[in-house]
Amino acid sequence: AFGAEFAVFFGLLMQNQLLHEIADQDEDRAARSRTTAQTLGDLSTRRLIWVIAVAAAATGSWLAPSTAQAATASIVPFVAALTTTIPQDAGRARRYHRIIAMLGGGVLWLFAWA
């Protein structure tokens, strides 16, 4: 029952990390840290967030034991990825992503216990 939850959580965690890297690019450059976002660039990193959404949704829905959990696992990564398309600063996108991940993950967790 928790396989779907793990798959979606892992995807959301990777998405949030990439949003974090986009938001902190100036600091990372100043510290001479090399990150995925610096290597790929802003647009490609945002596209990668969508690829992760597809992978998390597909894996989560495949592992889900119920229709309700499969539906939730399919939707949450995509709704979270929408934060990359709203014209705003990356820090705000990251905060929105956290809220969506928390709410969607909570619903998925409830379905895992049902």
Phi and psi in degrees as a GROMACS rama.xvg file:
@    title "Ramachandran Plot"
@    xaxis  label "Phi"
@    yaxis  label "Psi"
@TYPE xy
-95.9732  0.26426  PHE-2
-63.4231  -43.4174  GLY-3
-64.1896  -41.5577  ALA-4
-61.9666  -43.1886  GLU-5
-63.7035  -45.3631  PHE-6
-60.2499  -45.0851  ALA-7
-69.0818  -43.1796  VAL-8
-58.6079  -45.325  PHE-9
-61.7832  -43.5907  PHE-10
-62.5139  -43.9714  GLY-11
-63.7968  -38.402  LEU-12
-63.4515  -43.801  LEU-13
-65.5296  -41.3163  MET-14
-59.0361  -47.193  GLN-15
-63.9734  -37.2909  ASN-16
-62.9841  -41.7084  GLN-17
-66.8997  -38.6579  LEU-18
-62.9036  -38.2973  LEU-19
-60.9891  -43.7324  HIS-20
-65.2496  -38.7636  GLU-21
-62.6491  -44.7751  ILE-22
-65.5163  -32.0292  ALA-23
-105.374  22.7609  ASP-24
-59.1984  -40.9618  GLN-25
-63.4853  -44.6224  ASP-26
-63.8861  -41.3898  GLU-27
-65.8015  -39.1773  ASP-28
-63.0938  -43.8011  ARG-29
-62.979  -34.4905  ALA-30
-85.9293  -1.21989  ALA-31
58.9403  34.8405  ARG-32
-89.8967  139.4  SER-33
-102.925  122.037  ARG-34
-120.5  168.271  THR-35
-60.6031  -43.1265  THR-36
-62.6343  -37.1627  ALA-37
-69.7045  -38.3021  GLN-38
-68.8645  -44.5754  THR-39
-85.0377  -28.3059  LEU-40
90.7099  165.056  GLY-41
-61.0944  -52.0014  ASP-42
-63.3116  -46.8195  LEU-43
-65.9628  -33.6009  SER-44
-66.2237  -41.7246  THR-45
-64.7372  -35.7715  ARG-46
-66.5323  -38.8809  ARG-47
-61.5675  -36.1059  LEU-48
-59.3113  -37.9869  ILE-49
-70.611  -36.7189  TRP-50
-63.0143  -41.5204  VAL-51
-62.7488  -38.843  ILE-52
-59.8712  -43.0595  ALA-53
-62.3468  -47.0557  VAL-54
-64.4712  -44.4524  ALA-55
-66.0311  -42.1897  ALA-56
-66.0785  -43.3788  ALA-57
-65.3661  -46.9804  ALA-58
-67.0414  -45.0951  THR-59
-61.5769  -43.5457  GLY-60
-70.6929  -32.4194  SER-61
-67.54  -36.8247  TRP-62
-84.3596  -12.292  LEU-63
-69.1824  134.532  ALA-64
-83.1098  -13.1632  PRO-65
-132.721  161.028  SER-66
-63.6913  -41.4398  THR-67
-63.3644  -42.4471  ALA-68
-69.4099  -38.0689  GLN-69
-62.9578  -42.606  ALA-70
-63.4685  -44.3722  ALA-71
-64.6925  -44.0063  THR-72
-63.0668  -30.2294  ALA-73
-76.3235  -32.0351  SER-74
-88.387  -44.0131  ILE-75
-56.1366  -47.5886  VAL-76
-62.3548  -32.9395  PRO-77
-73.7715  -41.3  PHE-78
-62.4101  -41.135  VAL-79
-64.4227  -38.1672  ALA-80
-67.8288  -22.6274  ALA-81
-58.37  -23.3581  LEU-82
-61.9714  -20.3787  THR-83
-77.509  -16.0614  THR-84
-99.8015  -13.3855  THR-85
-78.4167  126.806  ILE-86
-67.9098  106.256  PRO-87
-165.132  173.204  GLN-88
-75.7164  155.748  ASP-89
-64.6547  -31.2028  ALA-90
-63.0711  -41.2023  GLY-91
-68.1017  -40.7472  ARG-92
-58.379  -40.5427  ALA-93
-64.8576  -40.5489  ARG-94
-65.5547  -42.8108  ARG-95
-62.2108  -41.1426  TYR-96
-59.9345  -43.5117  HIS-97
-60.5734  -42.2229  ARG-98
-63.9261  -47.0498  ILE-99
-62.5332  -43.5867  ILE-100
-62.9458  -41.1978  ALA-101
-64.3758  -48.5361  MET-102
-66.7974  -47.6553  LEU-103
-65.6564  -40.1297  GLY-104
-64.5572  -36.1673  GLY-105
-63.2426  -42.4736  GLY-106
-64.7949  -43.6717  VAL-107
-61.9142  -40.9325  LEU-108
-63.5335  -40.8839  TRP-109
-62.2724  -41.5051  LEU-110
-65.121  -32.1934  PHE-111
-66.1686  -29.773  ALA-112
-87.5994  -14.7362  TRP-113
